[in-house]
Amino acid sequence: MTTSKAEPLTIDGLANVRDLGGLTTQDGRRVRSRQVIRSDSPLGMTEQGQTDLSAVVAPGLVIDLRTSLEVEHEGYLIGHVPSRVITLPMNPQSGMTQEQFDAGAADNLVDDYVRSIEANAESMISALRLIADQANRPVVIHCTAGKDRTGVLTAMLLGILGVDIETIVADYHVTQSNMGPILKRVRASRLYQDQGLASAPSWIFEAEPDTMRAFLTHVSALYGTAEGWALAKGLSMEDITRLRESLLDS
């Protein structure tokens, strides 16, 4: 099966950034370009990267999915890019230390993601409402690596739009080859050293296709569709219609 691909972006200092534009739905429509961008943390952006982001994307809104502790200790750098920044924290559900595992934290990414759509539903629904409002776009969504929290939110957004599972899986897997610079950044961070993420097991940093495929299978079993999940968590049908009508080309 041939899957469509998100449009690549080159923003100096961002390791895991791409435009969701170009992905296609099961009924043949196409996600519009320069509307929703997924990324790793902009902390690594150079001065040239900020110029690139402003010129190529010109985001109206940046949605930061990091926790308040991450924002406090890691800071935020968006420089002269004229964007609003809204923090909608999504708390990771995986454990990173033996103590966390013993306390019942998820010991694999699939369980982390399944728990996340419950524990972080409020932030996710708020993000989807913001994306549905055309006045906020282009929107940049990011966490630290742009892999897990950003990956889960992106997967649910694409599912609502009608993008097929294998295309969502393939887009998630693109992150795998982008993790090198991000891993170096995480391991050098004092906060992540103290939290245990810097020395976490290798599976924490992977983005394998089977992980996203299994997660989406769980979503189907629990809610039928991504739309079913969104409606159950408080997103209105009006917002879903707005997402589809404004983000998809006919």
Secondary structure as GFF3:
##gff-version 3
##sequence-region A 1 250
A	DSSP	beta_strand	7	8	.	.	.	ID=ss1
A	DSSP	beta_strand	18	19	.	.	.	ID=ss2
A	DSSP	beta_strand	30	31	.	.	.	ID=ss3
A	DSSP	beta_strand	36	39	.	.	.	ID=ss4
A	DSSP	three_ten_helix	42	44	.	.	.	ID=ss5
A	DSSP	alpha_helix	47	56	.	.	.	ID=ss6
A	DSSP	beta_strand	61	64	.	.	.	ID=ss7
A	DSSP	alpha_helix	68	74	.	.	.	ID=ss8
A	DSSP	beta_strand	84	87	.	.	.	ID=ss9
A	DSSP	alpha_helix	98	102	.	.	.	ID=ss10
A	DSSP	alpha_helix	109	119	.	.	.	ID=ss11
A	DSSP	alpha_helix	121	132	.	.	.	ID=ss12
A	DSSP	three_ten_helix	134	136	.	.	.	ID=ss13
A	DSSP	beta_strand	139	142	.	.	.	ID=ss14
A	DSSP	alpha_helix	149	161	.	.	.	ID=ss15
A	DSSP	alpha_helix	165	174	.	.	.	ID=ss16
A	DSSP	three_ten_helix	175	178	.	.	.	ID=ss17
A	DSSP	alpha_helix	179	188	.	.	.	ID=ss18
A	DSSP	alpha_helix	190	195	.	.	.	ID=ss19
A	DSSP	three_ten_helix	197	199	.	.	.	ID=ss20
A	DSSP	three_ten_helix	202	205	.	.	.	ID=ss21
A	DSSP	alpha_helix	209	223	.	.	.	ID=ss22
A	DSSP	alpha_helix	226	232	.	.	.	ID=ss23
A	DSSP	alpha_helix	237	247	.	.	.	ID=ss24
A	DSSP	beta_strand	248	249	.	.	.	ID=ss25
###
